[in-house]
């Protein structure tokens, strides 16, 4: 699969340098093999006007929550240490419980979506439920950076209301910029309100609030957060596109609508304009935990996410599962082209496992609290 993808996209690096990397829209009339999740009418795309009255959540809205695992699995999930999740913990425990939605955001040059498909397959081969990665309507592995960021933000809120688990956002190149843009949408930095977006029907709902599935209180979509987000190779040439001009003063600033964010830079990246001594780091503008990771200069901006085959090599899989951020570990002796991808894949997988565990534990504790709370009795007549 790696060889086929590399042959198929061999010209991508030259095109990236000539056109600004993953920062050029497909030409007019070109249809991507991984289209946006849905097509909506122009009226659907319009966000609620600033200052508009917030629509109340529909009464008695049915929320389809994840199935509650059996007591033994619940106990094992709650006993896990989120920062020390083994391969066995994933296979025997986490995979048997609820999993947050992972939203993958690919770069902008066709056919770069295949690279994030490779990363999606990496996640499923490492043990993440495939159904919680692929789009619920058209089964696409990833979303385009030209997707309306308001739709993606509205989808995050819809998903949280439905499952009780906060999603994760993983972006490559211009998709990394889109991930940060969604965080700013959720923070209300582009407007006072956001509509809920249902990915199963492909349309906005006529409301700007959700019922929080853990507190049962009505709350605005603005302010909903994600558990984890990351961006690799974001910025640079993508700023030349009009649809990204709004991010000129926002890309490096991570709002509070994510618990933990990791920004990845390649030591020498002609597309993202990162060079030794000239890398502008991500910073939080509030409470978000932000990490910056510099990948080796030998990494390719284009092929960083081409990691689908890594879990199939036992030595590489073990290296990934043993990885802990901050530790210095030599990957140079790993087989094949793993040394050109494995650090990014391992770091992202570590964070996904951690926040998968945290979200599952948070959800289970809420379910148990609800079960322990007696229903309100009616007043005597």
SEKOLBA-352441 format. One line per 10 residues: number of its first residue (from 0); for each residue x, y, z of C-alpha. Coordinates in nm, 2 decimals, m for minus. Last residue first. Example, Ala and Ser with C-alpha at 12.3 -4.5 7.8 and 13.67 -1.06 7.14 Angstrom:
2
1 = 1.37 m0.11 0.71 | 1.23 m0.45 0.78
END
This chain:
381
380 = m5.18 1.60 4.53 | m4.86 1.46 4.67 | m4.55 1.61 4.49 | m4.41 1.38 4.24 | m4.08 1.20 4.31 | m3.77 1.31 4.14 | m3.57 1.01 4.02 | m3.31 0.86 4.25 | m2.95 0.95 4.16 | m2.72 0.64 4.17
370 = m2.79 0.56 3.80 | m2.71 0.92 3.70 | m2.38 0.91 3.90 | m2.29 0.58 3.73 | m2.35 0.72 3.39 | m2.14 1.03 3.47 | m1.86 0.81 3.60 | m1.87 0.61 3.28 | m1.86 0.91 3.05 | m1.56 1.06 3.23
360 = m1.38 0.72 3.22 | m1.45 0.69 2.85 | m1.33 1.04 2.79 | m1.01 1.00 2.99 | m0.93 0.66 2.82 | m0.98 0.80 2.47 | m0.78 1.10 2.58 | m0.48 0.89 2.67 | m0.51 0.66 2.37 | m0.53 0.95 2.13
350 = m0.24 1.12 2.29 | m0.01 0.82 2.26 | m0.14 0.76 1.90 | m0.04 1.12 1.81 | 0.31 1.07 1.95 | 0.36 0.73 1.79 | 0.25 0.84 1.44 | 0.47 1.15 1.45 | 0.77 0.96 1.57 | 0.70 0.67 1.33
340 = 0.70 0.85 0.99 | 1.04 0.87 0.83 | 1.20 0.61 1.06 | 0.93 0.36 0.95 | 1.06 0.36 0.59 | 1.15 m0.01 0.60 | 1.27 m0.16 0.93 | 1.35 0.03 1.26 | 1.71 0.10 1.31 | 1.68 0.48 1.30
330 = 1.40 0.50 1.56 | 1.62 0.59 1.85 | 1.43 0.70 2.16 | 1.46 1.02 2.36 | 1.17 1.03 2.60 | 0.96 1.35 2.61 | 0.64 1.19 2.49 | 0.62 0.82 2.58 | 0.66 0.55 2.31 | 0.63 0.19 2.41
320 = 0.32 0.13 2.19 | 0.49 0.28 1.89 | 0.81 0.08 1.93 | 0.61 m0.24 1.98 | 0.42 m0.17 1.65 | 0.75 m0.10 1.47 | 0.90 m0.43 1.58 | 0.58 m0.62 1.50 | 0.54 m0.48 1.15 | 0.17 m0.46 1.06
310 = 0.12 m0.16 1.28 | 0.33 0.05 1.05 | 0.14 m0.03 0.73 | m0.10 0.27 0.75 | 0.16 0.53 0.82 | 0.16 0.76 0.53 | 0.07 1.06 0.75 | 0.42 1.23 0.71 | 0.42 1.19 0.33 | 0.36 1.55 0.21
300 = 0.58 1.74 0.46 | 0.85 1.48 0.42 | 1.06 1.40 0.73 | 1.44 1.43 0.70 | 1.43 1.75 0.90 | 1.34 1.55 1.20 | 1.01 1.63 1.38 | 0.98 1.93 1.61 | 0.71 1.89 1.88 | 0.52 2.17 2.04
290 = 0.29 2.10 2.33 | m0.01 2.30 2.44 | m0.23 2.24 2.75 | m0.54 2.46 2.71 | m0.61 2.70 2.99 | m0.60 3.04 2.83 | m0.45 3.18 2.52 | m0.24 2.87 2.46 | 0.08 2.90 2.25 | 0.18 2.73 1.93
280 = 0.54 2.79 1.82 | 0.68 3.00 1.54 | 0.96 2.81 1.38 | 1.24 3.03 1.25 | 1.55 2.90 1.43 | 1.57 2.60 1.21 | 1.32 2.63 0.93 | 0.94 2.62 0.91 | 0.78 2.76 0.60 | 0.49 2.52 0.60
270 = 0.57 2.42 0.24 | 0.95 2.44 0.25 | 0.96 2.24 0.57 | 1.30 2.19 0.74 | 1.28 2.08 1.10 | 0.93 1.95 1.05 | 0.68 2.10 1.29 | 0.41 1.93 1.50 | 0.16 2.12 1.72 | 0.00 1.92 2.00
260 = m0.31 2.04 2.17 | m0.47 1.93 2.50 | m0.80 2.02 2.66 | m0.95 2.19 2.36 | m1.20 2.47 2.34 | m0.97 2.69 2.56 | m0.81 2.86 2.26 | m0.48 2.78 2.09 | m0.30 3.08 1.94 | m0.05 3.01 1.67
250 = m0.31 2.99 1.40 | m0.50 3.30 1.51 | m0.35 3.62 1.36 | m0.33 3.50 1.00 | m0.63 3.26 1.06 | m0.89 3.48 0.90 | m0.68 3.48 0.58 | m0.74 3.11 0.54 | m1.03 3.12 0.29 | m0.84 3.38 0.09
240 = m0.55 3.14 0.03 | m0.20 3.28 0.07 | m0.19 3.17 0.43 | m0.18 2.81 0.31 | 0.18 2.87 0.19 | 0.31 2.87 0.55 | 0.06 2.74 0.80 | 0.01 2.38 0.92 | 0.28 2.11 0.88 | 0.13 1.89 1.15
230 = m0.17 1.98 1.36 | m0.32 1.82 1.67 | m0.64 1.82 1.87 | m0.75 1.66 2.19 | m1.06 1.65 2.41 | m1.28 1.88 2.21 | m1.48 2.17 2.35 | m1.83 2.31 2.34 | m1.82 2.69 2.42 | m2.03 2.80 2.13
220 = m2.28 2.52 2.08 | m2.48 2.69 2.35 | m2.59 2.51 2.66 | m2.91 2.33 2.79 | m2.84 2.13 3.11 | m2.85 1.75 3.12 | m2.51 1.76 3.30 | m2.35 1.47 3.12 | m2.55 1.47 2.79 | m2.53 1.85 2.76
210 = m2.85 1.94 2.59 | m2.75 2.13 2.28 | m2.79 2.49 2.16 | m2.78 2.69 1.84 | m3.10 2.55 1.69 | m3.25 2.50 1.35 | m3.04 2.20 1.26 | m2.78 2.23 0.99 | m2.78 1.97 0.72 | m2.61 1.66 0.59
200 = m2.86 1.41 0.73 | m2.61 1.18 0.92 | m2.36 1.47 0.96 | m2.61 1.67 1.18 | m2.48 2.02 1.22 | m2.58 2.22 1.53 | m2.58 2.60 1.46 | m2.32 2.83 1.59 | m2.35 3.16 1.78 | m2.16 3.48 1.87
190 = m1.94 3.48 1.56 | m1.58 3.43 1.44 | m1.40 3.40 1.78 | m1.69 3.21 1.94 | m1.46 2.96 2.11 | m1.61 2.68 1.90 | m1.52 2.87 1.58 | m1.16 2.92 1.73 | m1.13 2.54 1.78 | m1.26 2.48 1.43
180 = m0.99 2.71 1.29 | m0.72 2.51 1.48 | m0.84 2.20 1.30 | m0.86 2.38 0.97 | m0.49 2.49 1.00 | m0.40 2.13 1.05 | m0.61 2.04 0.74 | m0.39 2.28 0.55 | m0.10 2.06 0.64 | m0.23 1.75 0.82
170 = m0.51 1.78 1.09 | m0.62 1.56 1.37 | m0.93 1.66 1.57 | m1.07 1.47 1.87 | m1.43 1.44 1.97 | m1.59 1.49 2.32 | m1.78 1.19 2.44 | m2.14 1.21 2.56 | m2.25 1.03 2.25 | m2.53 1.23 2.10
160 = m2.46 1.57 2.25 | m2.09 1.53 2.19 | m2.15 1.43 1.83 | m2.39 1.72 1.76 | m2.14 1.97 1.92 | m1.85 1.84 1.71 | m2.08 1.85 1.41 | m2.16 2.22 1.46 | m1.79 2.29 1.47 | m1.74 2.10 1.15
150 = m2.02 2.28 0.99 | m1.89 2.61 1.10 | m1.55 2.52 0.96 | m1.71 2.51 0.61 | m1.52 2.23 0.44 | m1.23 2.36 0.23 | m0.99 2.18 0.46 | m1.15 1.86 0.33 | m1.27 1.59 0.57 | m1.13 1.25 0.64
140 = m1.19 0.87 0.62 | m1.50 0.89 0.40 | m1.78 0.65 0.51 | m2.05 0.86 0.32 | m2.29 0.93 0.61 | m2.12 0.84 0.94 | m1.79 0.98 0.83 | m1.51 0.73 0.92 | m1.32 0.75 1.25 | m1.57 0.61 1.51
130 = m1.68 0.34 1.28 | m1.31 0.22 1.25 | m1.30 0.15 1.62 | m0.94 0.22 1.74 | m0.72 m0.09 1.78 | m0.38 m0.01 1.63 | m0.50 m0.14 1.30 | m0.80 0.11 1.31 | m0.56 0.39 1.39 | m0.32 0.30 1.11
120 = m0.62 0.27 0.87 | m0.71 0.63 0.95 | m0.35 0.73 0.89 | m0.36 0.58 0.55 | m0.69 0.75 0.48 | m0.50 1.07 0.59 | m0.25 1.00 0.31 | m0.52 0.92 0.06 | m0.67 1.27 0.11 | m0.36 1.40 m0.05
110 = m0.50 1.32 m0.39 | m0.56 1.61 m0.47 | m0.40 1.91 m0.30 | m0.58 2.05 0.01 | m0.45 1.87 0.31 | m0.65 1.62 0.51 | m0.86 1.67 0.83 | m0.93 1.36 1.04 | m1.22 1.39 1.29 | m1.20 1.12 1.56
100 = m1.53 1.05 1.73 | m1.49 0.94 2.10 | m1.49 0.57 2.19 | m1.72 0.38 2.43 | m1.62 0.05 2.57 | m1.49 m0.28 2.45 | m1.20 m0.13 2.25 | m1.08 0.04 2.57 | m1.04 m0.30 2.76 | m0.90 m0.60 2.59
90 = m0.75 m0.45 2.27 | m0.65 m0.11 2.40 | m0.53 m0.23 2.74 | m0.33 m0.50 2.56 | m0.15 m0.25 2.35 | m0.06 m0.06 2.67 | m0.21 0.26 2.81 | 0.02 0.44 3.05 | m0.09 0.81 3.05 | m0.46 0.73 3.10
80 = m0.39 0.50 3.40 | m0.67 0.24 3.37 | m0.88 0.14 3.67 | m1.20 0.30 3.54 | m1.17 0.11 3.21 | m1.12 m0.22 3.39 | m1.42 m0.17 3.62 | m1.64 m0.08 3.33 | m1.52 m0.39 3.14 | m1.62 m0.61 3.44
70 = m1.95 m0.43 3.48 | m2.06 m0.49 3.12 | m2.03 m0.21 2.87 | m2.30 0.06 2.85 | m2.40 0.11 2.49 | m2.32 0.45 2.35 | m2.58 0.71 2.38 | m2.86 0.78 2.13 | m3.01 1.11 2.24 | m3.38 1.15 2.18
60 = m3.49 1.51 2.21 | m3.76 1.54 2.47 | m3.80 1.92 2.41 | m3.62 2.06 2.11 | m3.31 2.27 2.22 | m3.40 2.64 2.24 | m3.30 2.87 1.95 | m3.07 3.14 2.06 | m3.20 3.48 1.96 | m2.98 3.64 1.70
50 = m2.70 3.87 1.82 | m2.47 3.78 1.53 | m2.67 3.62 1.25 | m2.70 3.23 1.27 | m2.45 3.09 1.03 | m2.52 3.07 0.66 | m2.42 2.73 0.52 | m2.77 2.59 0.53 | m2.90 2.87 0.31 | m2.63 2.79 0.05
40 = m2.78 2.44 0.03 | m2.58 2.16 0.17 | m2.35 1.89 0.02 | m2.23 1.62 0.26 | m1.91 1.47 0.39 | m1.69 1.67 0.17 | m1.56 1.47 m0.11 | m1.28 1.21 m0.09 | m1.22 1.12 m0.45 | m1.21 1.49 m0.52
30 = m1.40 1.61 m0.82 | m1.22 1.85 m1.04 | m1.45 2.10 m1.22 | m1.26 2.41 m1.11 | m0.91 2.32 m1.01 | m0.85 2.15 m0.67 | m0.78 2.42 m0.41 | m0.41 2.50 m0.33 | m0.26 2.51 0.01 | m0.13 2.16 0.06
20 = 0.20 2.27 m0.08 | 0.23 2.63 m0.20 | 0.17 2.57 m0.57 | 0.52 2.50 m0.70 | 0.65 2.34 m0.38 | 0.34 2.12 m0.34 | 0.34 2.03 m0.71 | 0.69 1.90 m0.68 | 0.60 1.70 m0.37 | 0.28 1.57 m0.52
10 = 0.45 1.42 m0.83 | 0.51 1.09 m0.65 | 0.15 1.07 m0.55 | 0.05 0.75 m0.72 | 0.39 0.60 m0.69 | 0.40 0.68 m0.32 | 0.05 0.55 m0.27 | 0.13 0.22 m0.44 | 0.46 0.18 m0.25 | 0.28 0.24 0.08
0 = 0.00 0.00 0.00
END
